[in-house]
Amino acid sequence: MRGLKDKVAIITGGIGDLGYATAKRLFEEGCKVALFDLKQSDAGLAKAIDALYIQVDISNEEAVKLACERVENELGPAQVLVNTAATFIFKGVDATEEDWQKINSVNIVGTSFVTRYTVPQMIKKGGGSIINFSSVSGFVGQRNFATYNATKFAIRGLTKCWAYDLAEHGIRVNTLCPGYIYTSAFVNSCKVLNLDIEEENKRASEMHLLNRQGQPEEVAAAAAFLASDDSSFITGSDLLVDGGYLAK
Ligand SMILES: NC(=O)c1ccc[n+]([C@@H]2O[C@H](COP(=O)([O-])OP(=O)(O)OC[C@H]3O[C@@H](n4cnc5c(N)ncnc54)[C@H](O)[C@@H]3O)[C@@H](O)[C@H]2O)c1
């Protein structure tokens, strides 16, 4: 893809399934990548893609500021930011104050902190691309998903407002909205809930026109497209990578 070679890219949630797949694809396209994650990285993961790994809680503003400064000092100013980090709390009307504070502080406020401290680096370089991860859950209601879906709707709102604010600096901002992706999180949640993985996969597959769950690499390819100059006239937009979930 055009325009990615030697660009510095920050990927939040970079140790997660979709974050790491995106970081790997950006590395393969020639980017220098920095992974932000709360989780301790297996040393081999970052090394395999020559990445700068920074353990940081994106809901802590001071820590985010320092992490972004470290990227600029060690790799140079970032021109790509992929916000995938999220916490997953699935509650309906029974959600508590603690639930709301926790999920909002990461999915909305944390995403805003990383963006806040990355944008000045993009301005220095004359432009950039920000990709915010929402979901099909940012478009529709789902039973007992109010907490999660509210944040995924909010991400689409942030994207459109930031696209307004940042266009004059040559910074494009878009939302990437996956359908159900076959990840280790999916497999683990089946195990935790004692559900049959094959049956659950079949149930999830049937929600999509393509009758399967997506693969992390399919999401990563779309993120790389939005990061690249091949999407140079796209901003304030939602890119669905959902196998036809929302077309049903
Ligand atoms: N997997 C799917 O099917 C799917 C579908 C639609 C949308 N999404 C979206 O894609 C994104 C990535 O999902 P995933 O499946 O890769 O999940 P994941 O759990 O594998 O990755 C999320 C990562 O975010 C990190 N994280 C959580 N809180 C953090 C914090 N406070 N600071 C820093 N890092 C933090 C986690 O440690 C984890 O590594 C999310 O925004 C999710 O809403 C996923």
The ligand as an ORCA input file, in Angstrom:
! r2SCAN-3c Opt
* xyz 0 1
  N     -12.744     -9.439     18.316
  C     -13.881     -9.082     17.767
  O     -14.694     -9.916     17.330
  C     -14.239     -7.631     17.635
  C     -15.385     -7.280     16.934
  C     -15.716     -5.942     16.791
  C     -14.908     -4.967     17.326
  N     -13.796     -5.324     18.024
  C     -12.979     -4.239     18.591
  O     -11.627     -4.446     18.222
  C     -10.769     -3.957     19.233
  C      -9.748     -5.023     19.620
  O     -10.432     -6.173     20.077
  P      -9.687     -7.580     20.281
  O     -10.631     -8.637     19.888
  O      -8.359     -7.527     19.644
  O      -9.577     -7.615     21.871
  P      -8.334     -8.025     22.790
  O      -8.866     -8.169     24.172
  O      -7.596     -9.159     22.185
  O      -7.423     -6.726     22.703
  C      -7.674     -5.552     23.440
  C      -6.348     -5.130     24.044
  O      -6.552     -3.887     24.735
  C      -5.755     -3.921     25.887
  N      -6.269     -2.983     26.886
  C      -7.407     -3.077     27.615
  N      -7.502     -2.053     28.467
  C      -6.382     -1.302     28.286
  C      -5.900     -0.109     28.895
  N      -6.565      0.499     29.888
  N      -4.719      0.391     28.475
  C      -4.011     -0.228     27.489
  N      -4.418     -1.357     26.891
  C      -5.590     -1.887     27.288
  C      -5.862     -5.364     26.386
  O      -4.804     -5.697     27.284
  C      -5.823     -6.137     25.087
  O      -4.516     -6.553     24.750
  C     -11.670     -3.499     20.384
  O     -11.808     -2.100     20.313
  C     -12.986     -4.193     20.105
  O     -14.067     -3.445     20.601
  C     -13.427     -6.623     18.192
*
